[in-house]
Amino acid sequence: ARTSIGEKELQKRKTIERLERDGLTDMQKELGLPELPYALAVISASGAAGYGDFCDHLHNNEYGFVFRTELFEATMQGANAPQSIADAIHAIEETNKSAIKAGKHAFDAVLIMRGGGSNIDLDCFDDYSLAVAIANCSLPVFTAIGHERDYHIADMVAHEHVKTPTALADEFISRYIDEDAAIEAYSTRLRL
């Protein structure tokens, strides 16, 4: 039995109401992000074009800013995707705890990315259990899912969301550009 668009919208609304009732919609927004986040845990399918674009754009940025990324592979569409992505979030949390215990730098943020797809391909990002996993993550979660027109429950509960994986790379690069400009302004003032 196929689900109609009206039924999907109704289900989405019910999920949002449940998240609001459970106090989960703004938990991520309250998390702090380091001024210059550089250690990024990425959740994606390894062969995804969007992930490739993100890595290329981030690591080959024209300014030479250096970032550390680690891929936590997950299924990014279909019935198994919400659990697979939630499992990746939990794996990142465990990796983070171990790093902190060992006195090493852990991750600064979690990035969930998936390039465009049909509405059916992207339905998994409206899943309640996935939204709960994102909301409860101890690290700021950034999402880049789908196309310009897409907005999912995962985006709603995330710390921040952007439209594409490349825009997500720009999000982090721009923080360094801003810091670079501020340092340049200070040094100019110091020389005067």
C-alpha positions as CSV (number, residue, x, y, z in Angstrom):
1,A,0.0,0.0,0.0
2,R,1.5,3.3,-1.1
3,T,1.4,6.3,1.2
4,S,-0.1,9.4,-0.2
5,I,1.6,12.8,0.1
6,G,-1.2,14.0,2.4
7,E,-0.6,11.0,4.7
8,K,3.2,11.7,4.7
9,E,2.6,15.3,5.6
10,L,0.2,14.3,8.4
11,Q,2.8,11.8,9.7
12,K,5.5,14.5,9.6
13,R,3.3,17.0,11.5
14,K,2.6,14.3,14.2
15,T,6.3,13.6,14.5
16,I,7.1,17.3,14.9
17,E,4.4,17.6,17.6
18,R,5.8,14.6,19.4
19,L,9.4,16.0,19.4
20,E,8.1,19.4,20.7
21,R,6.1,17.6,23.5
22,D,9.3,15.6,24.4
23,G,11.3,18.9,24.5
24,L,13.7,17.7,21.7
25,T,13.3,20.4,19.0
26,D,15.8,22.9,20.4
27,M,18.3,20.7,22.3
28,Q,20.9,21.0,19.6
29,K,20.6,24.8,19.3
30,E,21.8,25.1,22.9
31,L,25.1,23.3,22.3
32,G,28.2,25.4,21.9
33,L,30.5,25.0,18.9
34,P,34.3,25.9,19.1
35,E,35.1,29.1,17.3
36,L,37.3,27.2,14.9
37,P,35.9,23.7,14.5
38,Y,38.4,21.5,12.7
39,A,37.7,17.9,13.7
40,L,34.6,16.8,11.9
41,A,32.8,13.4,12.1
42,V,31.0,12.8,8.8
43,I,28.0,10.5,8.4
44,S,27.5,9.6,4.7
45,A,27.7,6.7,2.3
46,S,31.4,6.5,1.2
47,G,30.7,6.5,-2.5
48,A,28.2,9.3,-2.4
49,A,28.9,12.2,-4.9
50,G,27.8,14.8,-2.2
51,Y,30.4,13.4,0.2
52,G,33.1,13.5,-2.5
53,D,32.2,17.1,-3.3
54,F,32.3,18.0,0.4
55,C,35.7,16.5,0.9
56,D,37.1,18.0,-2.2
57,H,35.8,21.5,-1.4
58,L,36.8,21.3,2.3
59,H,40.3,19.8,2.0
60,N,41.3,21.6,-1.2
61,N,40.1,25.0,-0.1
62,E,42.0,27.9,-1.7
63,Y,43.2,29.3,1.7
64,G,45.0,26.2,2.8
65,F,43.0,25.8,6.0
66,V,43.4,22.3,7.4
67,F,40.5,20.2,8.7
68,R,40.4,16.6,10.0
69,T,37.5,14.6,8.8
70,E,36.6,11.0,9.7
71,L,33.8,9.1,7.9
72,F,31.3,7.0,9.8
73,E,29.6,5.2,7.0
74,A,25.8,4.7,7.1
75,T,22.9,3.7,4.9
76,M,21.5,7.1,3.7
77,Q,18.1,6.0,2.3
78,G,15.4,3.4,2.8
79,A,13.9,1.7,5.8
80,N,17.2,0.9,7.4
81,A,18.6,4.4,7.1
82,P,17.3,5.9,10.4
83,Q,18.8,3.2,12.5
84,S,22.0,3.1,10.5
85,I,22.5,6.9,10.9
86,A,21.6,6.7,14.6
87,D,24.2,3.9,15.0
88,A,26.8,6.1,13.3
89,I,25.9,8.9,15.8
90,H,26.4,6.5,18.7
91,A,29.7,5.3,17.3
92,I,30.9,8.9,17.0
93,E,29.9,9.5,20.7
94,E,31.8,6.4,21.8
95,T,34.9,7.5,19.7
96,N,34.6,10.9,21.3
97,K,34.4,9.6,24.8
98,S,37.5,7.4,24.2
99,A,39.5,10.3,22.8
100,I,38.6,12.5,25.7
101,K,39.6,9.8,28.2
102,A,42.9,9.4,26.4
103,G,43.5,13.2,26.6
104,K,43.2,13.6,22.8
105,H,41.3,16.1,20.8
106,A,37.8,14.7,20.1
107,F,35.4,15.8,17.4
108,D,34.0,19.3,17.3
109,A,30.9,18.5,15.2
110,V,28.9,15.8,13.5
111,L,28.0,16.3,9.8
112,I,25.2,14.3,8.3
113,M,25.1,14.7,4.5
114,R,23.3,13.3,1.6
115,G,23.0,14.8,-1.8
116,G,19.7,15.1,-3.7
117,G,17.2,12.4,-4.2
118,S,13.5,11.8,-4.6
119,N,11.1,12.5,-1.8
120,I,10.8,8.7,-1.2
121,D,14.7,8.5,-1.0
122,L,14.7,11.3,1.6
123,D,11.7,10.2,3.7
124,C,14.0,8.5,6.2
125,F,15.2,12.0,7.4
126,D,11.7,12.6,8.8
127,D,12.0,9.6,11.2
128,Y,11.2,10.1,14.9
129,S,14.0,7.8,16.2
130,L,16.6,9.5,14.0
131,A,15.5,12.9,15.2
132,V,15.8,11.8,18.8
133,A,19.4,10.5,18.1
134,I,20.3,13.9,16.6
135,A,18.7,15.9,19.4
136,N,20.4,13.9,22.1
137,C,23.9,14.0,20.5
138,S,26.4,15.7,22.8
139,L,28.1,17.3,19.8
140,P,26.6,19.9,17.5
141,V,25.0,18.2,14.5
142,F,25.0,19.9,11.0
143,T,22.8,18.5,8.2
144,A,23.0,18.9,4.5
145,I,20.3,16.8,3.0
146,G,18.7,16.8,-0.4
147,H,18.0,19.8,-2.6
148,E,17.2,23.5,-2.2
149,R,13.5,22.8,-1.6
150,D,14.0,20.0,0.9
151,Y,13.6,20.6,4.6
152,H,13.3,17.5,6.9
153,I,12.7,16.9,10.6
154,A,16.4,16.0,10.8
155,D,17.2,19.5,9.6
156,M,14.8,21.0,12.1
157,V,16.3,19.3,15.2
158,A,20.0,19.8,14.1
159,H,22.3,22.5,15.5
160,E,22.4,24.0,12.0
161,H,21.3,22.9,8.5
162,V,22.5,23.9,5.0
163,K,21.2,22.9,1.6
164,T,24.1,20.9,0.1
165,P,27.3,19.1,1.2
166,T,29.4,21.8,-0.6
167,A,27.5,24.6,1.3
168,L,28.4,22.7,4.4
169,A,32.1,22.8,3.5
170,D,31.7,26.5,2.9
171,E,30.1,26.9,6.4
172,F,33.3,25.7,8.1
173,I,35.8,27.4,5.7
174,S,34.0,30.8,6.2
175,R,34.5,30.6,10.0
176,Y,38.3,30.5,9.3
177,I,38.1,33.3,6.7
178,D,36.3,35.5,9.3
179,E,38.9,34.6,11.9
180,D,41.7,35.3,9.5
181,A,40.2,38.7,8.7
182,A,39.8,39.6,12.4
183,I,43.5,38.7,13.0
184,E,44.6,40.8,10.1
185,A,42.5,43.7,11.4
186,Y,44.1,43.4,14.8
187,S,47.6,43.2,13.4
188,T,47.0,46.2,11.3
189,R,45.9,48.2,14.3
190,L,48.9,47.0,16.3
191,R,51.2,48.3,13.6
192,L,49.6,51.8,13.6
